[in-house]
Amino acid sequence: MSKKIEIPIVPFPFDFSGLDEALEKMEQLSRMSKEVQPFRPPAEDHLYTVAEVAAIFKTNANAVYKLIDKGLLACLKLGSLKIRKKEVEGFLERMEGMDLTDLENIKSIETHRR
């Protein structure tokens, strides 16, 4: 013989009358977020950090700071020092063929071919 189990009905303490409206609003927001394109910086950077310039010059950050201190490389400060891409390119053009080993005595590179 099986026993009959009675489960009491207890009133639920939450009101779900606005649930459909809330779900529709969430779907609308989800659609809107897919329409908004994330910010993407230009493919080409126009400002370099000191570390990035050091990598371009194949040297270390201290050497770049010395170039800045001597006025050979212009920079600006936006939180940290930044160097414009055009400044890097101009510096490389101006200093091509120069020996920058001693910034107090910059001179032409003398090549000796054997």
N, C-alpha and C positions, 0 to 999 in steps of 0.2 A: 504494500500500500504506500502511495507517495504522499508526502506531506505537502500541504499547500503553504507557501511562504508569502506573507503579505509584506510588501514594501510600502512604507508610508510615503505619501507625497508631501514633499517639503517645498514651500515657495522659494524660488530662486531670488537671491537678493539683488540681482543686477537687472537693469533695464536695457534691453537690446533694441529698442524701438528706432534708434538712429544709426544702427549698424550698417544698413544698406547705403545710407548717405555717406558715412565715413569711408566705406570701401570704395565707393565711386570717386570720392575726393582723392584717395590714395592712388587709384588707377590714373586719374587725371594728372596728378603730380609726377607719377612715373613716366607718363608719355611726354610731359614737358621736359623732364630732365634728359630724356633721350634726344630731344630736339636741340638742346643747347650744346654747342661745340666747345670743348675745353680749349683754353688758351694754349697756343703753341708759339713759342718764340720763333723768330725768323730762322731759316735754315743756316744762315751765316751770322755768327756772333760779331757784334761791332765793338764790344768791350771785352778785354781780357783781364784776368787777375794777374798778380805778380807771378804766381806759380805757373799759370798758363804761358806767360811770356818767357819765363825761364825754360819751360819745355820747348817752346819754339826756338829759342836761342841755343838750346842744348847746353845750358849752364844751370846755376842754382839761383834761388831766390835772392840770396845776398848780393850776387853780382848785379841783378836787376835793380835792387834797392840802391846800390852804389851809382849806377847809371842815372837813376832818378835824382839822387842827392847831388850829383855833379851837374845837373841840368841838361844832360844829354838825351834824356828820355822824358817827355812830358806825361803827366798823369793827372787824374782827378780822384777825389775821394768820395765814394758812395758807400759808406760803411767801412769798406776797406779800399785800398788803392786799386784803381782800374786804369788800364792803358788802352787807348783807342786803337783799333786795327790799323787805321791809316797812319797813326804815329809809329807803330811797329814797322809797317812797310817802309815809311819814310826814313826811319832810323837805319834800317838795313841798307837802303839805297845810299844814304849819306855816308855811312861808315864802311861801305864796301871797299876793300883794299887797304883798310886801316888796321893797325895793331892796337888793340884796346887792352893789352895786358896791364899796362900802367896808365890809369886814367889821368894822371898828372902829366903824362908825356905821351900823348897819342901821336903816332907817326905812321907813315906808309909802310906797308909790308914790303920788305926787301926779300925777293926770292933769289935763290942761288941754285941754278940748275947745273947739274954735272953732266 
